[in-house]
Amino acid sequence: MLSAKSLFGEIVDNDESFRLFCSIAASGESQGGWENGRIAALVPESQRALAPKITRHGADEDKHGRIFNALLRKRGLEPCEVPHDTDYTLLLERHGIGLAHDKLRADEPLTEQDIITYLSHSRVTEQRAADQMVMLRKYFADHPEIGKAVKMISNDEDNHLAYCHEELLRFAYAGHGRAIQRTLQETAHVEIRIYRDVSLAVMERMGRILGWTPTKAKALAAGIHAMYAYERLGGWRRMVSLKMPERRDALGGPATSAPEFA
């Protein structure tokens, strides 16, 4: 029987599929760390109070990248090259989601609209990350190998999502509500398509590594397409709603360390 638990269990139990999974995750987290670090350095003067939170966000992403690489090292594995069609962060940037890397590599201060774009992009992608970690935490929180990592990263993703809600609402109260909703909706519609394509590419490679039958591979692909259909019809709305979070000032302190993964 196909289930998220059995599927991911297969991936974790096989060295080669685990290597691919951790390599993709580490690459995406490290890229997010770099992006947040550059945004923190270029925050406009009017939003300088946000810089420490953006820095904290980036530090968390860097930490997650180190955690995934540490999980590989504990098995005696090296990271593998991430195939382009499985690179979620790269594909989002290429499709105009978030701030262009050319802008982040420059030394010109960002604008308030740039910060709204960054926060809107983060609101959508952190929802995706938080949802995935809820699933992994449900099934693997007590796993002897990955349980600690899952719980730590899941808590961080919840903090990131709370931070995005709170800061976007602050901008909305300041008169940017329409721009925020427009940016959120544009981002979500592109993200669900990229997520579908990346999911199909990842599962196709996992199937080759794990020797899945054509029937199983087709069933998983059908499930991915069904999820996309649901999100396209209205599931995307969960990614654009805003409400004041229970966790206030979630990124107001220093980043937490992960010494056990050093």
C-alpha positions in Angstrom: 0.0 0.0 0.0 1.3 3.4 -1.0 1.5 6.0 1.8 3.7 8.9 2.7 5.3 6.9 5.5 6.1 3.9 3.5 7.4 5.9 0.5 9.7 8.1 2.6 10.7 5.1 4.6 12.0 3.5 1.4 13.9 6.6 0.5 15.6 6.9 4.0 16.5 3.2 4.0 18.4 3.2 0.7 21.8 5.0 0.7 21.5 6.3 -2.8 18.0 7.7 -2.6 18.8 9.1 0.9 21.9 10.8 -0.7 19.8 12.4 -3.4 17.1 13.5 -0.9 19.6 15.1 1.5 21.6 16.7 -1.3 18.5 18.3 -2.8 17.4 19.5 0.6 20.8 20.8 1.6 21.3 22.7 -1.7 17.9 24.4 -1.3 18.4 25.4 2.3 21.9 26.8 1.6 20.6 28.8 -1.3 17.9 30.2 1.0 20.6 31.1 3.5 22.6 33.1 0.9 19.5 34.9 -0.4 18.4 36.0 3.1 21.9 37.1 3.9 22.1 39.3 0.9 18.6 40.7 1.5 19.6 41.5 5.1 22.6 43.4 3.8 20.6 45.4 1.4 17.5 46.3 3.5 16.4 49.9 2.9 17.0 52.3 5.7 13.2 52.6 6.4 13.1 48.8 7.2 16.5 48.4 9.0 14.6 47.0 12.0 13.9 43.9 9.9 17.5 43.2 9.1 18.2 41.1 12.3 15.1 38.9 11.6 16.1 38.4 8.0 19.6 37.5 9.2 18.1 35.0 11.6 16.0 33.5 8.8 19.1 33.1 6.7 21.1 31.6 9.6 18.3 29.0 10.1 18.4 28.1 6.5 22.2 27.7 6.6 21.8 25.5 9.7 19.4 23.3 7.9 21.8 22.8 5.0 24.5 21.8 7.5 22.1 19.3 9.2 21.3 17.6 5.9 25.0 17.4 5.1 25.7 16.0 8.5 23.1 13.3 8.0 25.0 12.3 4.9 28.3 12.2 6.7 27.0 10.0 9.4 26.3 7.4 6.8 29.6 7.9 5.1 28.0 9.5 2.1 29.0 12.6 0.0 26.5 15.0 -1.4 25.7 14.5 -5.1 25.1 17.0 -7.8 21.5 18.3 -7.8 19.8 17.8 -11.1 18.4 21.0 -12.5 14.9 19.8 -12.8 14.8 18.9 -9.1 16.2 22.3 -8.0 13.1 24.0 -6.5 14.8 27.3 -5.5 16.6 27.6 -8.8 13.5 27.1 -10.8 11.4 29.5 -8.8 14.1 32.2 -9.3 14.2 31.5 -13.1 10.4 31.9 -13.3 10.6 35.3 -11.7 9.6 34.4 -8.1 11.3 36.3 -5.3 14.1 38.7 -5.9 16.4 38.2 -8.9 19.9 37.0 -8.0 21.4 39.8 -10.1 19.7 42.3 -7.8 21.0 40.5 -4.7 24.5 40.4 -6.0 24.5 44.2 -6.6 25.2 46.7 -3.8 22.2 48.9 -4.4 19.7 49.1 -1.4 16.5 47.3 -1.9 13.1 49.1 -1.9 10.1 48.5 0.4 8.4 46.8 -2.6 11.4 44.5 -2.8 11.0 43.6 0.8 7.3 42.9 0.3 8.2 40.7 -2.7 10.7 38.8 -0.5 8.2 38.3 2.4 5.4 37.2 0.0 7.7 34.7 -1.7 8.7 33.5 1.8 5.1 33.3 2.9 4.3 30.9 0.1 7.5 28.7 0.1 7.6 28.5 3.9 4.0 27.2 3.9 5.2 24.5 1.6 8.2 23.7 3.8 6.1 23.8 7.0 3.5 21.4 5.4 6.2 19.0 4.4 7.8 19.0 7.9 4.4 18.4 9.5 4.1 15.2 7.5 7.7 14.2 8.3 7.2 15.0 12.0 4.0 12.9 12.1 5.8 9.8 10.9 9.5 10.2 11.7 9.8 12.3 14.8 11.0 9.3 16.7 13.2 7.9 14.0 16.6 7.1 15.5 18.5 8.6 12.5 16.5 11.6 11.3 14.0 12.3 14.2 16.0 15.0 15.9 16.7 16.8 12.6 13.0 16.6 11.6 11.8 18.1 14.9 14.4 20.9 14.8 13.8 21.9 11.2 10.0 21.7 11.7 10.1 24.1 14.6 12.2 26.5 12.6 9.8 26.4 9.6 6.9 27.2 11.9 8.8 30.2 13.2 9.6 31.3 9.6 6.0 31.1 8.6 4.8 33.0 11.7 7.4 35.7 10.9 6.1 36.1 7.4 2.5 36.4 8.5 3.3 39.0 11.1 5.6 41.2 8.9 3.2 41.1 5.9 0.3 42.1 8.1 2.4 45.0 9.4 3.0 46.1 5.8 -0.7 45.6 5.0 -1.7 47.8 7.9 0.6 50.4 6.5 -1.3 50.5 3.2 0.3 47.8 1.1 -2.5 45.3 1.3 -3.4 45.2 -2.4 0.2 44.8 -3.5 0.7 42.1 -1.0 -2.3 40.1 -2.1 -1.4 40.5 -5.8 2.2 39.3 -5.2 1.1 36.4 -3.0 -1.4 35.1 -5.6 1.1 35.5 -8.4 3.7 33.6 -6.4 1.4 30.8 -5.3 0.2 30.1 -8.8 3.7 29.7 -10.1 4.9 27.8 -7.0 2.3 25.1 -7.3 3.3 24.4 -10.9 7.0 24.4 -10.0 6.4 22.1 -7.0 4.5 19.7 -9.3 7.3 19.6 -11.8 10.0 19.2 -9.2 8.0 16.4 -7.4 7.6 14.5 -10.7 11.4 14.8 -11.4 12.4 13.7 -7.9 10.0 10.8 -7.9 11.2 9.7 -11.3 14.8 9.5 -10.1 13.8 7.9 -6.8 11.9 5.3 -8.8 15.0 4.4 -10.9 17.1 4.2 -7.8 14.7 2.0 -5.9 13.5 -0.1 -8.8 9.8 0.8 -8.6 7.5 -1.0 -10.9 5.9 1.0 -13.7 2.5 0.6 -12.0 3.9 2.1 -8.7 5.7 4.9 -10.6 2.5 5.8 -12.5 0.4 5.7 -9.3 2.8 8.2 -7.6 2.8 10.5 -10.6 -1.0 10.4 -10.7 -1.0 11.4 -7.0 1.3 14.3 -7.8 -1.0 15.5 -10.6 -4.0 15.1 -8.4 -2.4 17.3 -5.7 -1.7 19.9 -8.4 -5.3 19.8 -9.6 -6.5 20.3 -6.0 -4.1 23.2 -5.5 -5.0 24.8 -8.8 -8.7 24.6 -8.0 -8.4 26.3 -4.7 -5.8 24.7 -2.5 -3.5 27.5 -3.3 -5.6 29.8 -1.1 -4.0 28.4 2.1 -0.7 29.8 0.9 -1.9 33.4 0.5 -4.1 34.0 3.6 -2.7 36.1 6.4 -3.6 36.0 10.1 -1.7 37.2 13.2 0.3 34.1 14.4 0.3 32.8 17.9 4.1 32.9 17.8 4.8 36.6 17.9 8.2 38.0 17.1 9.2 34.4 16.1 12.6 35.5 14.7 13.3 38.2 17.3 16.3 36.4 18.9 19.5 34.7 17.8 19.4 31.6 15.6 19.5 28.4 17.6 22.4 26.1 17.1 22.5 22.4 16.2 25.7 21.1 17.9 24.7 17.5 17.5 24.8 17.9 13.8 28.1 19.7 13.6 
